[in-house]
Every structure is written in C-alpha cells, then in structure tokens.
C-alpha cells in the first residue's frame, strides 16, 4: 500500500485521492477498534471449541491489534498529508 501512496503523492491533484484513502483507512481502523473485543473473544472461543490452537489465537489477537493501529495511523497520515497539500 505504501508504493501506491507514494505514487499518488507525485500526481498533481493527488491530495483528493489521498484524502479519500485516508478517510477509508481511518474508518476501517475505527471500525476494527470498536469490534476489537468481539474479534478477540471470537479467537478465545475458537480455542475453547478446539478449532484453533492457543498459539494461533495469540497470533490472531496480535495481528488484530497491530493492524488496527496501522490502519488508523495510515488514515491519519494520509489525511494530514492531503490537508497539507490542499492548504499550502
């Protein structure tokens, strides 16, 4: 995703596209954060049911945690950069 963002940053009028990417990424990160407890408990229930190992559940919870942060920070970065290009 980073090469796409860098390619868009070199295009004239790219702040509009970058702003849209930022909005989508931010909303996805906010949605994941709001559903994070549910996603984590789903992994814990899978361990109790014997569908998933405990190590796999830990990895899943870890991936959920860092991807939530990554999406939110990517969205904030894209929106900030688009705003900077728009108002300079």
DRENTORKOL-3810 file (N, C-alpha, C; in nm, 4 decimals):
REM DRENTORKOL-3810
@n.u->0.0811; n.v->-0.1184; n.w->0.0000; ca.u->0.0000; ca.v->0.0000; ca.w->0.0000; c.u->0.0859; c.v->0.1255; c.w->0.0000
@n.u->0.2026; n.v->0.1211; n.w->0.0587; ca.u->0.2892; ca.v->0.2378; ca.w->0.0638; c.u->0.3338; c.v->0.2832; c.w->-0.0755
@n.u->0.3713; n.v->0.1931; n.w->-0.1685; ca.u->0.4074; ca.v->0.2406; ca.w->-0.3018; c.u->0.2909; c.v->0.3118; c.w->-0.3714
@n.u->0.1693; n.v->0.2679; n.w->-0.3464; ca.u->0.0531; ca.v->0.3335; ca.w->-0.4053; c.u->0.0414; c.v->0.4748; c.w->-0.3521
@n.u->0.0604; n.v->0.4906; n.w->-0.2210; ca.u->0.0516; ca.v->0.6231; ca.w->-0.1598; c.u->0.1617; c.v->0.7133; c.w->-0.2137
@n.u->0.2820; n.v->0.6603; n.w->-0.2270; ca.u->0.3922; ca.v->0.7417; ca.w->-0.2791; c.u->0.3691; c.v->0.7778; c.w->-0.4253
@n.u->0.3131; n.v->0.6862; n.w->-0.5027; ca.u->0.2839; ca.v->0.7166; ca.w->-0.6432; c.u->0.1753; c.v->0.8229; c.w->-0.6529
@n.u->0.0758; n.v->0.8138; n.w->-0.5679; ca.u->-0.0310; ca.v->0.9132; ca.w->-0.5696; c.u->0.0193; c.v->1.0504; c.w->-0.5261
@n.u->0.1213; n.v->1.0509; n.w->-0.4391; ca.u->0.1739; ca.v->1.1779; ca.w->-0.3899; c.u->0.2453; c.v->1.2558; c.w->-0.4990
@n.u->0.2906; n.v->1.1879; n.w->-0.6044; ca.u->0.3615; ca.v->1.2569; ca.w->-0.7117; c.u->0.2676; c.v->1.3083; c.w->-0.8197
@n.u->0.1440; n.v->1.2628; n.w->-0.8194; ca.u->0.0475; ca.v->1.3057; ca.w->-0.9198; c.u->-0.0112; c.v->1.4402; c.w->-0.8790
@n.u->-0.0308; n.v->1.5258; n.w->-0.9754; ca.u->-0.0969; ca.v->1.6534; ca.w->-0.9488; c.u->-0.2415; c.v->1.6255; c.w->-0.9100
@n.u->-0.2972; n.v->1.6981; n.w->-0.8182; ca.u->-0.4331; ca.v->1.6780; ca.w->-0.7671; c.u->-0.4468; c.v->1.5467; c.w->-0.6896
@n.u->-0.3363; n.v->1.4941; n.w->-0.6425; ca.u->-0.3405; ca.v->1.3667; ca.w->-0.5720; c.u->-0.3944; c.v->1.3796; c.w->-0.4303
@n.u->-0.4025; n.v->1.5010; n.w->-0.3788; ca.u->-0.4489; ca.v->1.5179; ca.w->-0.2416; c.u->-0.5926; c.v->1.4721; c.w->-0.2253
@n.u->-0.6713; n.v->1.4801; n.w->-0.3334; ca.u->-0.8097; ca.v->1.4339; ca.w->-0.3242; c.u->-0.8160; c.v->1.2826; c.w->-0.3072
@n.u->-0.7381; n.v->1.2118; n.w->-0.3867; ca.u->-0.7339; ca.v->1.0660; ca.w->-0.3774; c.u->-0.6733; c.v->1.0244; c.w->-0.2447
@n.u->-0.5682; n.v->1.0929; n.w->-0.2049; ca.u->-0.5030; ca.v->1.0621; ca.w->-0.0781; c.u->-0.5968; c.v->1.0880; c.w->0.0391
@n.u->-0.6763; n.v->1.1913; n.w->0.0293; ca.u->-0.7752; ca.v->1.2194; ca.w->0.1328; c.u->-0.8803; c.v->1.1101; c.w->0.1410
@n.u->-0.9248; n.v->1.0603; n.w->0.0256; ca.u->-1.0221; ca.v->0.9503; ca.w->0.0248; c.u->-0.9628; c.v->0.8232; c.w->0.0845
@n.u->-0.8378; n.v->0.7947; n.w->0.0501; ca.u->-0.7708; ca.v->0.6780; ca.w->0.1093; c.u->-0.7602; c.v->0.6952; c.w->0.2599
@n.u->-0.7283; n.v->0.8153; n.w->0.3027; ca.u->-0.7179; ca.v->0.8434; ca.w->0.4460; c.u->-0.8501; c.v->0.8251; c.w->0.5182
@n.u->-0.9587; n.v->0.8702; n.w->0.4554; ca.u->-1.0900; ca.v->0.8536; ca.w->0.5173; c.u->-1.1255; c.v->0.7064; c.w->0.5296
@n.u->-1.1043; n.v->0.6300; n.w->0.4226; ca.u->-1.1377; ca.v->0.4873; ca.w->0.4248; c.u->-1.0523; c.v->0.4133; c.w->0.5274
@n.u->-0.9222; n.v->0.4407; n.w->0.5297; ca.u->-0.8337; ca.v->0.3733; ca.w->0.6251; c.u->-0.8689; c.v->0.4102; c.w->0.7686
@n.u->-0.8997; n.v->0.5364; n.w->0.7923; ca.u->-0.9375; ca.v->0.5787; ca.w->0.9280; c.u->-1.0666; c.v->0.5131; c.w->0.9726
@n.u->-1.1657; n.v->0.5103; n.w->0.8848; ca.u->-1.2926; ca.v->0.4465; ca.w->0.9200; c.u->-1.2760; c.v->0.2961; c.w->0.9436
@n.u->-1.1920; n.v->0.2311; n.w->0.8630; ca.u->-1.1665; ca.v->0.0889; ca.w->0.8839; c.u->-1.0968; c.v->0.0655; c.w->1.0179
@n.u->-1.0012; n.v->0.1499; n.w->1.0521; ca.u->-0.9323; ca.v->0.1378; ca.w->1.1803; c.u->-1.0250; c.v->0.1630; c.w->1.2976
@n.u->-1.1129; n.v->0.2615; n.w->1.2844; ca.u->-1.2091; ca.v->0.2905; ca.w->1.3909; c.u->-1.3072; c.v->0.1756; c.w->1.4062
@n.u->-1.3522; n.v->0.1194; n.w->1.2928; ca.u->-1.4447; ca.v->0.0054; ca.w->1.2988; c.u->-1.3783; c.v->-0.1140; c.w->1.3670
@n.u->-1.2525; n.v->-0.1421; n.w->1.3281; ca.u->-1.1827; ca.v->-0.2548; ca.w->1.3897; c.u->-1.1621; c.v->-0.2327; c.w->1.5389
@n.u->-1.1323; n.v->-0.1099; n.w->1.5775; ca.u->-1.1137; ca.v->-0.0805; ca.w->1.7198; c.u->-1.2439; c.v->-0.0993; c.w->1.7965
@n.u->-1.3557; n.v->-0.0627; n.w->1.7359; ca.u->-1.4838; ca.v->-0.0790; ca.w->1.8043; c.u->-1.5249; c.v->-0.2259; c.w->1.8144
@n.u->-1.4801; n.v->-0.3082; n.w->1.7212; ca.u->-1.5133; ca.v->-0.4515; ca.w->1.7212; c.u->-1.4001; c.v->-0.5379; c.w->1.7766
@n.u->-1.2967; n.v->-0.4747; n.w->1.8310; ca.u->-1.1770; ca.v->-0.5478; ca.w->1.8741; c.u->-1.2069; c.v->-0.6480; c.w->1.9851
@n.u->-1.2869; n.v->-0.6104; n.w->2.0835; ca.u->-1.3203; ca.v->-0.7042; ca.w->2.1908; c.u->-1.3945; c.v->-0.8253; c.w->2.1358
@n.u->-1.4840; n.v->-0.8023; n.w->2.0407; ca.u->-1.5581; ca.v->-0.9115; ca.w->1.9806; c.u->-1.4652; c.v->-1.0027; c.w->1.9017
@n.u->-1.3727; n.v->-0.9445; n.w->1.8249; ca.u->-1.2787; ca.v->-1.0243; ca.w->1.7469; c.u->-1.1864; c.v->-1.1058; c.w->1.8372
@n.u->-1.1419; n.v->-1.0449; n.w->1.9475; ca.u->-1.0558; ca.v->-1.1162; ca.w->2.0418; c.u->-1.1310; c.v->-1.2296; c.w->2.1109
@n.u->-1.2540; n.v->-1.2038; n.w->2.1511; ca.u->-1.3299; ca.v->-1.3094; ca.w->2.2185; c.u->-1.3666; c.v->-1.4209; c.w->2.1218
@n.u->-1.3813; n.v->-1.3871; n.w->1.9940; ca.u->-1.4068; ca.v->-1.4896; ca.w->1.8930; c.u->-1.2885; c.v->-1.5855; c.w->1.8832
@n.u->-1.1665; n.v->-1.5313; n.w->1.8891; ca.u->-1.0468; ca.v->-1.6152; ca.w->1.8867; c.u->-1.0373; c.v->-1.7011; c.w->2.0131
@n.u->-1.0718; n.v->-1.6438; n.w->2.1278; ca.u->-1.0687; ca.v->-1.7198; ca.w->2.2528; c.u->-1.1723; c.v->-1.8330; c.w->2.2521
@n.u->-1.2883; n.v->-1.8055; n.w->2.1947; ca.u->-1.3916; ca.v->-1.9093; ca.w->2.1849; c.u->-1.3486; c.v->-2.0215; c.w->2.0901
@n.u->-1.2758; n.v->-1.9867; n.w->1.9853; ca.u->-1.2261; ca.v->-2.0880; ca.w->1.8929; c.u->-1.1274; c.v->-2.1810; c.w->1.9626
@n.u->-1.0488; n.v->-2.1273; n.w->2.0557; ca.u->-0.9565; ca.v->-2.2106; ca.w->2.1339; c.u->-1.0358; c.v->-2.3035; c.w->2.2247
@n.u->-1.1388; n.v->-2.2513; n.w->2.2901; ca.u->-1.2208; ca.v->-2.3338; ca.w->2.3790; c.u->-1.2922; c.v->-2.4443; c.w->2.3036
@n.u->-1.3327; n.v->-2.4162; n.w->2.1791; ca.u->-1.4022; ca.v->-2.5160; ca.w->2.0978; c.u->-1.3069; c.v->-2.6142; c.w->2.0326
@n.u->-1.1773; n.v->-2.5889; n.w->2.0404; ca.u->-1.0784; ca.v->-2.6780; ca.w->1.9823; c.u->-1.0557; c.v->-2.6546; c.w->1.8340
@n.u->-1.1074; n.v->-2.5465; n.w->1.7810; ca.u->-1.0918; ca.v->-2.5158; ca.w->1.6395; c.u->-0.9544; c.v->-2.4545; c.w->1.6115
@n.u->-0.9009; n.v->-2.3833; n.w->1.7082; ca.u->-0.7759; ca.v->-2.3097; ca.w->1.6920; c.u->-0.6853; c.v->-2.3392; c.w->1.8114
@n.u->-0.5546; n.v->-2.3422; n.w->1.7850; ca.u->-0.4615; ca.v->-2.3612; ca.w->1.8954; c.u->-0.4439; c.v->-2.2297; c.w->1.9705
@n.u->-0.3893; n.v->-2.2396; n.w->2.0895; ca.u->-0.3687; ca.v->-2.1186; ca.w->2.1702; c.u->-0.2666; c.v->-2.0251; c.w->2.1060
@n.u->-0.1637; n.v->-2.0831; n.w->2.0447; ca.u->-0.0625; ca.v->-2.0004; ca.w->1.9769; c.u->-0.1227; c.v->-1.9273; c.w->1.8575
@n.u->-0.2083; n.v->-1.9942; n.w->1.7832; ca.u->-0.2730; ca.v->-1.9307; ca.w->1.6682; c.u->-0.3666; c.v->-1.8186; c.w->1.7141
@n.u->-0.4346; n.v->-1.8400; n.w->1.8258; ca.u->-0.5227; ca.v->-1.7358; ca.w->1.8789; c.u->-0.4422; c.v->-1.6138; c.w->1.9235
@n.u->-0.3270; n.v->-1.6376; n.w->1.9857; ca.u->-0.2412; ca.v->-1.5260; ca.w->2.0259; c.u->-0.1925; c.v->-1.4469; c.w->1.9048
@n.u->-0.1548; n.v->-1.5212; n.w->1.7996; ca.u->-0.1112; ca.v->-1.4538; ca.w->1.6767; c.u->-0.2247; c.v->-1.3721; c.w->1.6163
@n.u->-0.3449; n.v->-1.4298; n.w->1.6157; ca.u->-0.4602; ca.v->-1.3582; ca.w->1.5601; c.u->-0.4900; c.v->-1.2306; c.w->1.6393
@n.u->-0.4853; n.v->-1.2402; n.w->1.7702; ca.u->-0.5099; ca.v->-1.1231; ca.w->1.8547; c.u->-0.4013; c.v->-1.0184; c.w->1.8314
@n.u->-0.2779; n.v->-1.0634; n.w->1.8143; ca.u->-0.1674; ca.v->-0.9713; ca.w->1.7883; c.u->-0.1846; c.v->-0.9024; c.w->1.6523
@n.u->-0.2239; n.v->-0.9771; n.w->1.5509; ca.u->-0.2454; ca.v->-0.9197; ca.w->1.4180; c.u->-0.3599; c.v->-0.8189; c.w->1.4217
@n.u->-0.4648; n.v->-0.8508; n.w->1.4940; ca.u->-0.5770; ca.v->-0.7576; ca.w->1.5073; c.u->-0.5302; c.v->-0.6281; c.w->1.5734
@n.u->-0.4475; n.v->-0.6396; n.w->1.6762; ca.u->-0.4009; ca.v->-0.5217; ca.w->1.7493; c.u->-0.3149; c.v->-0.4314; c.w->1.6609
@n.u->-0.2152; n.v->-0.4886; n.w->1.5925; ca.u->-0.1272; ca.v->-0.4013; ca.w->1.5143; c.u->-0.1928; c.v->-0.3533; c.w->1.3861
@n.u->-0.2819; n.v->-0.4331; n.w->1.3270; ca.u->-0.3469; ca.v->-0.3861; ca.w->1.2051; c.u->-0.4455; c.v->-0.2731; c.w->1.2338
@n.u->-0.5077; n.v->-0.2774; n.w->1.3519; ca.u->-0.5956; ca.v->-0.1676; ca.w->1.3910; c.u->-0.5166; c.v->-0.0377; c.w->1.4024
@n.u->-0.4043; n.v->-0.0443; n.w->1.4697; ca.u->-0.3202; ca.v->0.0747; ca.w->1.4841; c.u->-0.2654; c.v->0.1216; c.w->1.3497
@n.u->-0.2229; n.v->0.0257; n.w->1.2667; ca.u->-0.1663; ca.v->0.0596; ca.w->1.1369; c.u->-0.2688; c.v->0.1283; c.w->1.0474
@n.u->-0.3904; n.v->0.0757; n.w->1.0427; ca.u->-0.4942; ca.v->0.1385; ca.w->0.9614; c.u->-0.5261; c.v->0.2797; c.w->1.0096
@n.u->-0.5393; n.v->0.2947; n.w->1.1400; ca.u->-0.5723; ca.v->0.4260; ca.w->1.1945; c.u->-0.4602; c.v->0.5261; c.w->1.1681
@n.u->-0.3369; n.v->0.4871; n.w->1.1924; ca.u->-0.2244; ca.v->0.5781; ca.w->1.1693; c.u->-0.2049; c.v->0.6084; c.w->1.0210
@n.u->-0.2271; n.v->0.5105; n.w->0.9347; ca.u->-0.2184; ca.v->0.5341; ca.w->0.7908; c.u->-0.3236; c.v->0.6352; c.w->0.7477
@n.u->-0.4449; n.v->0.6196; n.w->0.8009; ca.u->-0.5509; ca.v->0.7141; ca.w->0.7690; c.u->-0.5188; c.v->0.8548; c.w->0.8147
@n.u->-0.4667; n.v->0.8667; n.w->0.9352; ca.u->-0.4311; ca.v->0.9988; ca.w->0.9878; c.u->-0.3183; c.v->1.0604; c.w->0.9056
@n.u->-0.2191; n.v->0.9794; n.w->0.8705; ca.u->-0.1078; ca.v->1.0295; ca.w->0.7889; c.u->-0.1570; c.v->1.0771; c.w->0.6530
@n.u->-0.2393; n.v->0.9962; n.w->0.5872; ca.u->-0.2905; ca.v->1.0338; ca.w->0.4548; c.u->-0.3750; c.v->1.1607; c.w->0.4619
@n.u->-0.4615; n.v->1.1691; n.w->0.5618; ca.u->-0.5437; ca.v->1.2892; ca.w->0.5762; c.u->-0.4589; c.v->1.4127; c.w->0.6064
@n.u->-0.3577; n.v->1.3960; n.w->0.6898; ca.u->-0.2697; ca.v->1.5094; ca.w->0.7213; c.u->-0.1932; c.v->1.5559; c.w->0.5987
@n.u->-0.1394; n.v->1.4611; n.w->0.5236; ca.u->-0.0640; ca.v->1.4959; ca.w->0.4050; c.u->-0.1547; c.v->1.5601; c.w->0.2991
@n.u->-0.2761; n.v->1.5059; n.w->0.2831; ca.u->-0.3715; ca.v->1.5642; ca.w->0.1868; c.u->-0.4106; c.v->1.7055; c.w->0.2290
@n.u->-0.4317; n.v->1.7274; n.w->0.3577; ca.u->-0.4642; ca.v->1.8613; ca.w->0.4065; c.u->-0.3494; c.v->1.9572; c.w->0.3870
@n.u->-0.2273; n.v->1.9089; n.w->0.4078; ca.u->-0.1104; ca.v->1.9932; ca.w->0.3887; c.u->-0.0985; c.v->2.0345; c.w->0.2419
@n.u->-0.1192; n.v->1.9373; n.w->0.1503; ca.u->-0.1106; ca.v->1.9698; ca.w->0.0078; c.u->-0.2247; c.v->2.0606; c.w->-0.0362
@n.u->-0.3403; n.v->2.0440; n.w->0.0248; ca.u->-0.4573; ca.v->2.1240; ca.w->-0.0137; c.u->-0.4413; c.v->2.2695; c.w->0.0292
@n.u->-0.3872; n.v->2.2925; n.w->0.1482; ca.u->-0.3833; ca.v->2.4277; ca.w->0.2040; c.u->-0.2476; c.v->2.4967; c.w->0.1931
@n.u->-0.1532; n.v->2.4408; n.w->0.1230; ca.u->-0.0246; ca.v->2.5093; ca.w->0.1123; c.u->-0.0238; c.v->2.6103; c.w->0.0027
END
